[in-house]
Amino acid sequence: MTPLVPERAALASARRVVVKIGSRLLAESPASRPAAIADQVVALHKRGVEVVVVSSGAIALGLRRLRLPARPEELPALQAAAAVGQSRLMQHWEHAFAVHDVPIGQVLLTHDDLGDRRRFLSARLTLRALLDHRVVPIINENDTVATEEIKFGDNDQLAALVCNLVSADALVILTDVEGVRDATGVRMPIVRDIEREAAPVAGGSTSGVGSGGMASKVGSARIVTRTGVPAIVAPGREPEVIERVLAGADLGTLFVPPPVGLALSARKHWIAYGAKPTGRLVVDDGAARAIVASGKSLLPAGITAVEGDFDLGATVSVVAATGAELARGLVAYPAGDLRKISGLQSAAIEARLGYKSIDEAIHRDDLVIL
């Protein structure tokens, strides 16, 4: 018997798991696929493992019901398809779990819900209550109201953010391929460096059903591993795939998180990925080196431009002169005041504004390097 790879063997200790299933898998088997997932979730429940399901498929089912030949590009048409398909999607999940007498709960989210700290915490409490009552949450993006400004873009990113929301121990992304393939087409069993190994070979969606693709799944793994949580992209058509992956089987591609001590806290993960930036601070080369290489706070002296209109405490992007995003953080001053003090030494803040909050434009405790 082949010994288990240590990183895969560690998956057996997971006690709360987020499982994301893609549109294509659901569209090809809208009744049997949820039933197969439900069987596995119930088996995991018996072992003390809690499962949160992030389910795509509303738009795909809506397109089928509306007899549309292809996924439309216009946002209102997508929203209409989602409205038609969402109820059908939940019917399939309800029937799948009803066989086991297990209740489910529908949770629809937008990026705006998770970008607002109060709503983020409210959603966390709701999901914890559902899990405490042994309810399986079925989460989807609220496509009927999401706009280009607030939509996640795909449920892969939503699943990664849900991991932080529920403090999950692992993320399993079920897809229609065997995993991430290298440049020669061979499956990559384990990825330890996403930027060097996986990002260069990941492509977009080609199914015409979903909006993701392997690039989206690699991006999701990038987000979730930064909190120390492993992510697995696994072939959703394999029998008992979730149970086998969590038992350490060599299926799909496992993304290994960074060493202990380098992972982001839940709060910093929210700053980096949960909150949508409302503005940008352009910094000079000296400030860029200080925050990226030395882990320093961002001082007003290093800011060369302030873009956008935002309030105190808003999330903003910190970018280099080239436009490359370096970090995200929560500002200590509103946009108008930052424009007045950009380029100034901290000692001059009070004279310019008539008050001084702190010396930093963004304190390092509120700053996340990307």
NORRAPE-V919930 format. One record per helix or strand. SS is the DSSP state (H for helix, E for strand). FROM is the first residue (numbers start at 1). TO is the last residue. If there is no record, write none. Layout:
ss: [SS/SS]
from: [FROM/FROM]
to: [TO/TO]
//
This chain:
ss: [H/E/H/H/E/H/H/E/H/H/E/H/E/E/E/E/H/H/E/H/E/H/E/H/E/H/E/E/E/H/H/E/H/E]
from: [6/16/23/32/50/58/75/104/111/117/136/155/170/181/187/190/194/214/230/241/253/266/280/285/298/300/303/315/325/335/346/360/364/367]
to: [13/21/28/46/55/65/98/109/115/132/141/166/175/181/187/191/201/225/235/246/255/274/283/292/299/302/307/319/330/341/353/362/366/369]
//
